[in-house]
């Protein structure tokens, strides 16, 4: 298959970011046994860091949303989360 020149070349920086994000997902699944809040907030913060987000408010929103979801599922819907 003959692809244009820019399609044949790999952007190693992008490949590294994808590999690091895959490692973050693996860490998320490993940390899930320590609790929903810790692992999910950690994944959200890591995702924002990969996107180079510099606004502290966004990080606070992620953590607050995770905590709110935890209480909605455990207290209102009576779903057991780790």
trRosetta pair geometry for C-beta under 8 A, 3 or more apart (Angstrom, degrees):
i j d omega theta_ij theta_ji phi_ij phi_ji
3 7 3.9 -104 161 88 124 125
3 8 5.3 155 79 -57 112 83
4 7 5.0 87 60 7 76 106
4 8 7.5 -148 95 -11 39 89
5 8 6.0 -60 -153 30 34 110
5 9 6.9 20 159 -13 67 108
6 9 6.3 -58 -147 35 35 105
10 14 7.8 -138 176 62 73 103
10 15 5.8 26 168 -42 116 133
11 14 4.0 52 94 14 112 114
11 15 6.7 165 88 -14 58 84
12 15 5.3 -52 -144 38 38 114
12 16 6.2 43 154 -23 68 103
13 16 5.7 -53 -150 33 30 112
13 17 6.6 30 152 -18 63 104
14 17 5.7 -51 -148 35 34 112
14 18 6.4 34 153 -18 65 104
15 18 5.7 -54 -150 37 32 111
15 19 6.4 31 153 -18 65 106
16 19 5.7 -55 -147 38 32 110
16 20 6.3 31 154 -18 65 106
17 20 5.7 -54 -146 38 31 111
17 21 6.3 30 155 -18 65 106
17 50 6.4 119 -163 -160 101 106
18 21 5.7 -55 -147 37 31 110
18 22 6.4 35 152 -20 64 103
19 22 5.6 -50 -149 34 33 113
19 23 6.5 36 150 -19 63 103
20 23 5.4 -51 -151 35 35 114
20 24 6.5 41 147 -23 65 101
20 50 7.1 171 103 -108 116 116
21 24 5.2 -45 -148 32 39 116
21 25 6.6 41 151 -18 65 99
21 47 7.8 64 -132 -106 105 70
21 50 5.9 57 -84 -120 102 163
22 25 5.7 -50 -151 34 35 111
22 26 6.6 36 148 -18 64 103
23 26 5.5 -51 -149 36 36 113
23 27 6.3 37 151 -19 66 104
24 27 5.6 -51 -146 37 33 112
24 28 6.4 43 149 -27 63 101
24 43 6.5 125 157 -127 103 73
24 46 4.7 173 -147 142 136 148
24 47 7.5 158 135 -63 153 66
24 50 7.5 -99 -15 -46 161 134
25 28 5.3 -44 -148 28 35 119
25 29 6.7 32 154 -15 63 100
25 43 7.5 62 -100 -128 52 118
26 29 5.9 -53 -152 36 33 107
26 30 6.4 30 150 -16 65 108
27 30 5.5 -57 -146 41 35 111
27 31 5.9 27 157 -14 70 110
27 42 7.6 -99 122 129 111 131
28 31 6.0 -61 -141 42 25 103
28 32 6.6 47 153 -48 60 95
28 39 5.4 106 -157 -180 64 100
28 40 7.6 71 -152 -87 107 42
28 42 6.9 -177 -102 88 76 104
28 43 4.5 38 -102 -77 127 122
29 32 5.6 -30 -152 -2 34 122
30 33 7.3 -49 174 14 40 102
31 34 5.3 -52 -170 33 66 113
31 35 8.0 -44 156 49 81 60
31 38 6.1 -121 164 115 115 103
31 39 4.0 162 105 -100 102 97
31 42 6.3 -15 99 52 164 151
32 35 7.8 -138 -167 63 35 19
32 36 7.2 26 -149 -92 75 50
32 39 4.6 -16 -84 -31 53 178
32 82 6.0 83 162 63 75 149
33 82 6.4 -91 -131 -180 29 149
34 38 5.4 -51 108 69 106 145
34 39 6.6 134 61 -46 89 100
34 82 7.8 78 65 140 20 115
35 38 4.6 78 73 15 104 105
35 39 6.5 170 84 -4 53 91
35 82 5.7 -153 -116 123 31 81
36 39 6.4 -71 -145 45 23 100
36 40 5.6 4 172 -5 66 121
36 66 7.7 -175 137 -179 86 99
36 70 5.7 155 96 -106 125 105
36 81 4.3 -9 -34 156 149 122
36 82 5.4 134 -42 64 81 70
37 40 6.5 -63 -132 45 18 99
37 41 5.8 12 171 -10 60 117
37 66 5.8 123 -137 138 64 112
37 67 6.2 45 -129 -92 116 66
37 70 5.4 -12 -73 -64 96 155
38 41 6.4 -62 -139 42 17 103
38 42 6.1 18 160 -20 58 115
39 42 5.7 -60 -148 37 26 114
39 43 6.4 25 156 -19 64 105
40 43 5.7 -49 -146 34 33 110
40 44 6.4 34 154 -18 64 105
40 66 4.8 165 105 -136 112 124
40 69 7.9 -88 124 73 157 133
41 44 5.6 -54 -147 38 33 113
41 45 6.2 32 155 -17 67 107
41 62 6.5 126 -142 130 68 95
41 63 4.9 50 -141 -114 121 72
41 66 4.5 -146 -71 54 83 165
41 67 7.7 30 -72 -43 126 78
42 45 5.9 -55 -144 39 29 108
42 46 6.1 30 156 -19 64 109
43 46 5.6 -55 -144 39 30 113
43 47 6.2 34 155 -23 64 105
44 47 5.7 -52 -148 33 29 112
44 48 6.6 27 154 -15 63 104
44 62 3.8 173 144 -175 133 128
44 63 7.3 -173 82 -61 134 51
44 65 7.7 168 -129 66 166 113
44 66 6.4 -143 1 -50 147 125
45 48 5.8 -54 -151 38 33 110
45 49 6.3 34 150 -21 65 106
45 59 5.8 50 -117 -140 89 96
45 62 6.2 170 -64 96 63 146
45 63 7.3 30 -60 -60 107 93
46 49 5.5 -54 -148 36 33 113
46 50 6.4 36 152 -21 65 102
47 50 5.7 -51 -149 33 32 112
47 51 6.5 23 153 -10 63 108
48 51 5.7 -62 -149 44 33 107
48 53 4.2 -62 -175 39 89 134
48 58 5.8 162 -135 122 140 118
48 59 6.0 -162 87 -84 162 76
48 62 6.5 -123 -30 -33 135 153
49 52 7.4 34 -179 -80 36 32
49 53 7.1 -79 -73 40 27 85
53 58 5.3 -81 165 78 139 151
53 59 7.5 161 107 -51 121 84
55 58 4.6 82 86 -3 102 105
55 59 7.6 -180 100 -5 60 82
56 59 5.5 -53 -157 36 47 113
56 60 6.3 46 148 -19 73 104
57 60 5.6 -56 -149 39 35 112
57 61 6.2 40 151 -24 67 104
58 61 5.5 -49 -147 33 33 114
58 62 6.6 37 153 -22 63 100
59 62 5.8 -50 -152 31 33 112
59 63 6.6 26 153 -12 64 105
60 63 5.9 -56 -148 40 33 107
60 64 6.0 31 155 -17 67 110
61 64 5.8 -57 -141 41 29 109
61 65 6.1 31 158 -22 65 108
62 65 5.9 -57 -148 35 26 111
62 66 6.5 25 155 -19 62 106
63 66 5.8 -54 -150 34 31 111
63 67 6.5 28 154 -15 65 106
64 67 5.8 -56 -147 39 32 109
64 68 6.1 32 154 -19 66 108
65 68 5.6 -54 -143 39 30 111
65 69 6.2 31 156 -19 65 106
66 69 5.8 -54 -147 37 29 110
66 70 6.4 35 152 -24 62 104
67 70 5.6 -50 -151 30 32 116
67 71 6.7 24 155 -11 64 104
68 71 6.0 -59 -151 40 32 105
68 72 6.3 34 152 -21 67 106
69 72 5.5 -52 -143 36 34 113
69 73 6.2 26 160 -13 67 107
70 73 6.2 -63 -151 40 25 104
70 74 6.0 1 163 0 65 116
70 81 6.3 -123 -137 66 78 153
71 74 6.1 -62 -129 49 29 96
71 75 5.1 -8 -176 13 71 122
71 76 7.5 64 138 -7 66 95
72 75 7.1 -54 -105 51 12 86
72 76 5.2 -32 -159 33 53 125
72 77 6.5 37 147 -3 68 107
73 76 7.4 -14 -55 52 8 83
73 77 5.2 -44 -141 52 42 119
73 79 4.4 -62 -179 59 91 112
73 81 5.6 66 107 -33 135 126
74 77 7.7 15 -19 57 11 78
74 78 7.3 39 -170 -115 34 27
74 79 6.6 -88 -82 66 43 62
74 80 7.2 63 -116 -111 84 34
74 81 5.9 -89 -66 20 102 103
75 78 7.7 -5 -179 -70 9 55
